[in-house]
Amino acid sequence: LEEFGLRRRVAGRWQYDERHLCHSPQERIFFEGAWHEGLLPVQGVGATALAQYRLFAQRVAALQGAARFVIPTLHASLTPALLALDALPFAAWLDREGFDEPHLRWYLDYCCRDDYGADATQVSAWAGIHYFASRHGFHAPGDGNDERDAVLTWPEGNGWLANRLAQPLGDRLKRAHAVVRIAQTRDGVEVDGWDSASKTLVRWQAERCIVALPVFIAARVVENPPEVLRHAAARVKYAPWLVANLHLRAPLADHPGAAPSWDNVVYGSRGLGYVDARHQSLDPAPGPTVLTWYRPLGPSRYDSGDGRRLLLDRPWSGWRDELLAELSAPHADLPALTTRIDITRYGHAMAMPTPGLRAHLGNERTPASGRLAFAHADWSGYSIFEESFTRGHLAGRYA
């Protein structure tokens, strides 16, 4: 971040370039016919919900003190307390602790689907608590701590970071090449790749190789995959994901309540809401924009079948109709203003931190075998940029 000029130390504290921080307001939810600030339903939910919000905040705070929840996860040992949470589904832990209020449970399912692609019945209690305890905690309404951590974001998402990390590589970065074989030899490593432009197979030779691939692909590409890789590939499960970009020719009409935000969520919907690419613009005048709608397809109460098969078989028009129906609840004029919809399918979008996965993967800084070092967020059991970057950095130092 310092190399990219995104932050610097001022009087002992980090100061971020505000142009790259998520502009306010960050989040809102469409609930009971109106927009409300934040993503936790508050208005009209009743005393039981508010009480459970406070109790859950207290429980997360207590766990933050009892065990280390950090990003990247390698900075925390796999203590008995963390392993006990890892062994249990998050939903089962919530049931055991008495957190059964529907609005709270919807919100916690939303958070799990947002970060992990599946709901609280599928991910571990460690993962569910880690979502909050490793970051800003959980703050109940009215607790006097409504400030959220600053978030870096860009209209193109983490692509902004990826492009800048790639720039110094120049011609060494081989685009449009698919690696089909990695093999250790007596003197080094051979890497075979398919050049889609020339339609030829090319080979590189090196003393060592960092395999920064999802483990299910690495296990197929690496010749005679080592036990550590086969062990990981057998346990990591992936959530499919669909992303749709809606091009709008004019601003949307809006319901009363909270102002348009970076993240706009419809309560109780299958999708995770939409992000407005224009939200980060410094131009205050409303205008045409692109909305990005996210639809996780890992196991949840919305999708109990084979999400990957559904993603493959359902025509694009089916996804179009679903997203337009969902987003028309807060924006009745959306279909008329949409000029184009781009739909992208990800069959293996992210690793799901299922119960027992962290114990299965262990906490090795750089899984390795011979001349191969493995680096991918899969080795942390879930998929965020910080985990991926750390794994790659450590593998580079190891190699």
N, C-alpha and C positions, 0 to 999 in steps of 0.2 A: 504493500500500500504506500509505503514511503517512496519507493522507486517511481511509482506512477504519480506522485504528487497528491495523493488522496488524503494523507494525514501527515502531521508533523508535531514534534514536541514543543509545547509552549508553557513555560513555567512548571515543568514536570508533569503536564497533562497532555493527552492527545487532543489535537485540534484537527477537525476534518474540513475538507473543502465542501462548503455547504451546497455548491452546485450539484454535487453527486449524492447528497443525502436525500432520502425520501421526503418530498415536500408535504407539509401539512395541508389538510388532514390525511392521515395514513389509512384509516379503516372506517368502514361503516357497514351496518347490517340492515337489510329490508325485513322488517318484522311487524306483523299486525298492521300492514297497509301503510307503513311510513318508514323513513330512513332514520336510524339512530346511530350515534357515535359508538365506535368500538365494535367488536364482534360478539360480545357476551350479551345475550338478551337481558334487559333490565326492566324496561317499562312494563308494568302490569304482570310481572311473573309471579308475584306473591311472596309472602314472608318465608316460606319453606325454601324456595330457590335462593333468596338472598342469604339465608342462614347457611345453606350448604356452600354457597360461594365463599363465605368467610371461613368456614371450617376447612374447605379444600385449600385455601390460601395458607392457613395455619399449618396444615399437614405438609404442604410443599416446603414451607419455610423450615419446618422441623427436620425434614429429610435433607434439605440443603446443608443443615448443620451436622447431621449424623453421617453423611456419606458425601463423597466428592462427585459432583456432576459437572463435567467440564467439556469444552470443545477446544481442541480435539480430544477424543476419549482416551488417547494414549497417555494423557497426562494424569490419569487417575488409575490406581490399582484396582484389580478385580477383587474387592473385599467381599467377605461373606454377606454383608448387607446388600451390596449391589447384585451379587449372584442370586440372592433370594428373590429380589425383584425381577431379575432377568428370567427366572424360572416360571414366573406366573403371568398369565394373560392380564393385560391392564384392566379389562372389564371385570375379571374375577377379583382383582385387588380392589376395584371400586365397590363391587358388591360387598366384599368382606368389610370394608371400611364404612359402609352405610351411605355411600354417595349414589343415590338413586333418583335424584330430581331430574325430570326429563330435559329441562333447558340446559342444565349443567352437563348432562350426558351427551346431548346433541353437540354442545360446544367442544367437548373433549374428543368426540368422534371426528368432528370437523378438523381439529388440530392434527389428529393422527392421520387422517386421510390427506391433509395438506402436506405434511412432512414425510409420511411413510407410504402413502398410497392405499392404505387399508385402515379399517376402524379398530376400536379398542378391543374387540374380541380377538383380533389377529396379532396384535403387537404385544410385546412384553410390558409388564408394569414398569420396568426400568426405562423403556423407551417413552412411555406415556409421561412419566415424571421428568425424565431428562429434557423433554421438550420445553418445560418451564424452568426447571431447577438449574440448567446449564446456561440460561440466558437471564431473563428479567424477572423470573419468578412468576407467581400467579397473584394478581391483585384484584381483590373483591371491590365492587363499586363502593365509593365513599370511604376507602381506607386511607385517603390522603396521599396516595402514591400512584398517581395516574400517569406519571412521566414514563415514556418508553425509551429504551435504548435507541440511539441513532442507528438508522439502517441505510446502508449504501445500496443504491439501486439505479438501474438504467432501463430505458425502453426495450433494449435488446437483451435484458437480463444478464446472466453471467457471460454471455457472448462478448460483452465489453471487456471483461477481464481476460477471457481466453484469447481474444484477438491481440491484446497488448502483450500477453505472455509469449505469443507466437512471433511477434514482429522481429525480435532480434535474431531469430533462427534463419531468416532469409531463405535462400535456396535449399538449405538443409532440411527444411520441412517439405516432405513429399506428399503433396495433396493428391487426392483421388487414387490412392494406393490402398489396397486391402491386404493386410498380412494374413497369409494362409498357412504358414509353417514357421515354427521357431524350434531349432534343434541345437543341443549342446554337442560339440565335437571335442576331439582331443586338444585342439589348440584354441578353441574359442566358441563362438556362437554363430550359427547361420540363420538368417531371417529371409524368408521368401515372401514376396509381395506381388499382387496382381496390379499392373499398371492399366487402369481402365482406359486411358487415352490411347496408348499404343497397342493395347490388347496383348501384352506380353508379360511373362513372368520374369521378375528381376530378383537378384539375390544380393544381400549385404552380409558382410562378415565383420565381426567385432570381437573384442576380448570379452566383453560382458554385455548383458542386455537387461534393461528394465522393462518388465512386462506390465504396462499400465492399462490393462484390459479388464473388463468385468470378468469375474472368475468363471462364469459359465462359458464364455468365449475362450478365455485363456486355456481352460482344460481341454478344449478341442484343437486349439492352434499349437500348443506346446507338444512336441513329440515326446512320447513316454512321460506324461505329466507326473511330477513328483507327488508323494503322498500328501504333503501340505496343501497342494492345489486341489487334488481330487477330494480331499477331506472338506475343503471350503465349498467347492462347487456342488457337492452333494447336499449341502444344508441351506445355502442361500437361495431364497425364493424372491421373485420379482413381481412388482405391481405393474400391470399395463397402464397406459395413460394416453389420453387424447387431448390435444391442444387445438383450439380453433381461433383464428384471427378474423374478426369482423371489421370490414372497412365501412365507415359511415361517412356520408356526404355532408352531414350537418350535426350539430349538437343534439343530444337527446332531451326530450321533455322529462322532467323529474317530479317525483312525489315530494310532499312536504317533509321537512326534517333536516337531518344532517346533510352537509354539503357534499358534492362529489369528491371521492377520495381516490387514492392510489388503488386500494383493494376494496371491492364492492361485492358484498356477499348476500345471497338470498337465503333466508332461514328455511331449513327443512328441504333444501333442493339437492338433487343428485350431483350437480356441479359444485365447484368451489367458488363460484362467482367470477368476476372479471377484473382485470387490471386495465386502466386507461393509459395508453402510451403517451397521450398529450399531457398527462398530469405533471410530468417533470419539465414541461416547456416553460420558459420564462416569458412567453407571450401571453398576456392576460386575456386576450380576446378569444372567445369560444370559436371553434371551427371544426372542420373535418378531423376525424381521428380514427384510431384502430383500437378495438377492444380485444383483449386476449382472454378467452374462456378456458378454464381448466376442468377436466373431467377424469378423476382417478377411477380405475376399474379393478383395483384389488378387492378382495373379499370384504363385504360390508353388508349392512341391512338393505342397501340399495342394489347390490350386485352379488348374489349368492352363487351364481354359476361360473362358468369359465370366461373370465373377462377377456383373455387373450383371443379366444375363439370369437367372442362377440365383436371385438375390435376388428378382427379379420373379415368376418362374414357380413357385418352390417354395412349397407351402402352409405355413401357420404350424405345422401339426402336424409337418412334416418337421424344422423347426428345433427344435421342442420335443423330438422324439425324439433328435436329435443331442446337444443340450446335456444332457439328462437322462442319456444313456448316458455321455457324457464325464465329467460330474461325479459320477456314481454310483461311479466307480472309487475315489475317496477317501471318498465319502459314500454308502454303500449305502442309507441311509434317506432320501435326498433326495426320490425320487418320492413317498413316502408323506407327507412333511412339506410338500410344495408345495401351496399352496391356489390359486395364481393365477400365470400367466405373461404378461407384457406384452412383445410383440416389436415393435421399431421397425426399419425398414429405411432406410438412407441410401445412395442410389444414387451420390452423389458426396461421400463423407465427408471425404476429405482429398487434398491434392495429393501425388503421389509424386515425390520428387526423383530422377528418372531420369537416366542418364548424359547429360551435356552440358547439362542444364537451366539450371544456374546461369550458365554462359557465355552461353546463349541469352537469359536474362532480364536479364543485366547486374546492375549494383549501384547503379542510380539511386535516390536517396533517396525521391523522390516522382514516379512516372511521371505525366505530365500532358499535356493537349492542350487549348489554348484555355482555356475556363472550367471544364474538368473536371480534377479531380485524382483519381487512383486509389489506393485503399487496401484491401489485403486481404493475408492471409498468403500467398496464391497468388504474390504478387510476390517472395516469398522462396524459393519453390520447395518449401515444406513447411508443415505446418499445426500451429502451436502458439500458445498465447495470447500469449506475449511478442512474437512476430513480428507478429501481428495488431494488438496494442495499439500497438506502435511505429509501424507503417505508418499507422494512423489518426491518431495524435498528430502525426506529421510532415505528413500531408496537411492536417490542420486548421490547422497553422501556415502552410503554403503558401497555403491558400485565404484 
